[in-house]
Amino acid sequence: MRMFITIVLSSLALASLAPVRAQEKERANADAAFLTKAIPGIGASVKIIEYAGKNASDEKVKDFAERVGKQHKESVEIASGHAKRLKIAVVSDPDKDSKKTIDEWSKLNGTDLDVAFLKWLSHGHADTTMFDDEVKNGADADLKAYAKSSITSGNEHLKEAREHLARLKK
């Protein structure tokens, strides 16, 4: 009888671990999904922002683009470091992913280009869903901290982009 009870209790203990392991795997998958979207997206944004920084007509917009571009480059490096540490393969082609936007902007100049850049940046930073999901569902504490920090930086970029837009539209 004791052996039967031991076997039953052991089986119950093992069965209770299955949902925990499944949840851990889901969280690890959330980390992978986040990095495979974030790195290519931010990488493409670097190219787009560099284009805006070189071609903006307003000196304040140019300075803003250069500062945001530098921060996005650092963000890609940090995210890539997390991917490497977590052994998550990420395919990214920033030139290809940024081409359409840069081609469209190449037809603009002056304030039209500045406004297009600021609207694009505002739109991109207004939706933090991907980063929020990582903070909520991710497994890796360092990656979650990176996502949370990115939301804060993104909100600062959004606020400043909107301020520049308001100034240019006067």
Helices and strands as residue ranges (DSSP letters): H 2-55, H 59-85, H 94-105, H 111-126, H 129-137, H 141-168
